[in-house]
Amino acid sequence: MERLYFDYNATAPLRPEARAAVVEALGAVGNASSVHAEGRAARRRLETARRQVAGLVGGDPKLVTFTSGGTEANNTVLTPDWRLGSEPHRANFLLVGATEHVSVLAGGRFVPERVREIPVDGDGLINLDSLRRTLEGLAAEEARPLVSVMLANNETGIIQPVAEIATIAHRAGAIVHTDAVQAAGRMPVDMMKLGVDVLTLSAHKIGGPQGAGAIVRASEALAFTPLLVGGGQEMRTRAGTENIATIAGFGAAAEAAAGDLARADDWAGWRDGITAIIRDSGLAVTVFGEGAPRLPQTLCIGIDGLSAETLVIALDLEGVAVSSGSACSSGKVAPSHVLAAMGVPKKLAKSAIRLSLGWESKENNLDSFAERWRRVVKHVAPGSPRAA
């Protein structure tokens, strides 16, 4: 039985272009900091990837810093210590959305008492009035905040109004960061149109290798204090010999992912088709964030009376890979902080599963899913009107 992989938001299958780039780089020798021919070849691979990653988000290759992943990228930029030109530009407070990835909610290099959460509404969208009030209060204290709001949520796919958030935050003198890990390759991302100062990315969400991420700044004038020091790599923004193989794979995946945007309508149609299949089972179904803009390939759904753990295991036994939410909790099935922030009742939140599509997904996956879903319903909800 062919397995159906519906967990791209956890990690995407490695693209053939990325695999080829990784293998080629692994077969070569050379440190990108060396001046001999082998070192220059490694440098070319590095700079090619830098151009490819920058191109995915409308950035400047010179302002791309490679990291070990999205978590390191977020921890690096969530720092009070910035520079504007040659002058210190210290951020006093960190403002984060209540539904951020845990690597942002942890606060990075800010002390806990300097971190403020901005609430969201029932659809998971940032409460802009609350953001304004918080910024006004900090302005009265002559504070300079850093505002971090993700572009698209990893669990629900909700797309935040980041351009509007950036405008509001900049009026208050804030630095603005967006975690674009789940958005890149799934919706158009242009950091200049978004108006953010810095965004972060991860390779394995777009079909690149695990273990590579990136920070992209909008301006050379505004710079963060490095998290890792002790070397001049990455234009002195991240010390340590670059992992050329994973970075080369990241670049190849970024270039390929740019072409995926043409499939957005297909993804949205398949996502809605999966929703219809699940609703047709006669169960009490809730689509989280259905009233807000969402990524075309992400579905977060709750089924009253069933547990996420039961559904994930039952679907797995039928050859369907889904998740109960974020894949960053050591495999644990636990209530989602994202749904809690949206005001979802705890019992319903415990039933939430996430299905996410991507570059290898096909239309005929829907027929196969429908057949398997009917078998799952017979097993986990035999009393359902459609179980028979």
Phi, psi and omega in degrees: 000125179290131179281147175256119182260106181242048182222044181296333180288342173278308173194144180265150173302146180293127179288149178300325179296320180290318179301315181298320180293321178296312182298317179298316181292323179293335180276356180253162177240151177140138175261129185298347177268356180274149185265352180284178187302318180295320178294321179294325177295318176297320178298320179297318177299318180298313184287329174298314178298323180298318178293319181294316180292317178300321182296331181293333185237015179068032183258177178263123181306327182294344185250020177261128175244123179275142180228185179276357180160181181293325181294315177296320179300314179296316179297329180290313186277342177276071182229145175289340191263103177236166173231140174246104190068234180261003184256144174299143182222078190277135173265131184269332183223153174245125176251124182232149174291148184292345182251020181294162171300150184300334179291340175268317179301333179293343172092000179057234183262014174272144175288149187306322183289353178256012180251132178237137176263136176261125184290164176239165177271187184295341176266001178089008180271141179305136175281101186294326178296319177296320177299314180300314182296319180295317179295321178296319178296319179291325178297324179295335177268005183058037178269156175242109183270163166246127182252127180234114178226126182291149181286316178221135185285139183289336182264314185259341184080004181300132179262122181276151178282068189296322179299318178292320178298317180297319179298313179299314184292319181294328177298333179266009178078019183275156166272141185238126176241143170231133173277107183256021185304313183275342184278322186301131179082354181242345175207157177298132178232116176231105188295335178289319177291327177291330179079017180276159179273332183203143174226162183233151186221165176221138185290317192286350176282342183246015178095015173266182180284153172291146177100018176220139177213181181206150170247133177235120177265154180274338185215141176291337184292325183260120185226143178270158172281128183302148173279318179253124182236165178120010178195164184263011182295163179052044178054038178065024177256349179199106183287154178117140179301128182296142175276087189300322183297310181291326179292319177298318177296322177300312181299315180297319179294321180297318179295318179291321183296331178300329179284344180291339185300335178291346182265005186303318180294321177298312180303314182298320179295318179291319177302314181290330176294319177296319178301315181296321179299316182292319180293328182291350180284353178084007179274163177278106190248137173237126173264114184284130180076018184298335181272004182243162173299135181228158171300143184291344186246012184241132177228122174243121192223141178243143180236110186302131177093351178245157178258148178300319182300316179298316181294317180298316181291316181297318178293322178299318179295336176268006176084025179239122180264114173227178178227171178265007181147228180291145178263024186250026183235038175056037176077004182281142173262105185224157178304142185277130174292334179294310180292325177299318179294334179276358179083017179288131178305145186302319181298317179291321179299327180290350179262000190285132171235156180240132173241130182222136184258175180189203194297334180264357182293148182227157181296324182289352173299333183294316180298318180294320179296318182301316180297316182289323179298320179299321178292321178298316181298319177301326183279314188265342181219065185298341179275001181296144180305331183257006184296332182278000000 
